[in-house]
Amino acid sequence: MFEKVYLHSVVMMEASIVVRPPDTWVSTLCPSGDKSVQFRTCLPYGSKGGRSLIEFDDDVDSAGLLEKIRSHPSVERVEISRTDDGRISASVINRSCCASQALAASDCFLMSAYSMGEGKVRWKLVTGMEGSLLSLVKSLRDAGCETEVEWVRAIREANLLTKRQEEVLRTAVKEGYYEMPKRIYLDGLAKKMKVRPSTLGEILKRAEKAIIEDYLENR
């Protein structure tokens, strides 16, 4: 069913998949005893590793979770900061992370990710490239990641994004505008796209609003 829906569509698609990497600290998390960890971004690190920016609530269990992360054999470095709203933000570098490597090599964009316990992470993805989701799933499985496709659907085309909004949004993602920390800011992105920052900001806001509203309506 998944293959049929995806291969015959060339519109923007969104999907939810559950990934269980074999080689990271995520495998130590338990469904009942550990809090949910939110992944803000997942990037490759070197030729085999991965760099993740994660967030979770700062409470009495935080020290134990951080110790689990630090003590995992794959973890090279952990850098921690605390936010004003009572959460911990941490940059975690793994010497080995086949999931991050597969994602970076794909044409899929990671919109959100949360840990589920038992070493599993739920990814929500967006892609417009034909066959890219199938290719990512195959790459993950070939690398040893248990991967389950929960659902795939077309993002509604009823003027969800204009051609210009999609172009701008793709460029912003590619250049690192949505990464934390940002690799490029609005002024730099506007210069690269040869538009005024105010114009670019308005296009991005409208595109983001359309995607957020569509996501909330279809959850």
Secondary structure, DSSP 4 states (H G I P E B T S, - for coil): -HHHHHHT--S-EEEEEEEE-SSSGGGG--TTTS---EEEEEEEETTTEEEEEEEEE-STTHHHHHHHHHHSTTEEEEEEEE-TTSEEEEEEEES--HHHHHHHTSS-EEEEEEEEETTEEEEEEEE-STTHHHHHHHHHHHTT-EEEEEEEEEPP-SSSS-HHHHHHHHHHHHHTTTSSS-SS-HHHHHHHHTS-HHHHHHHHHHHHHHHHHHHHHT-
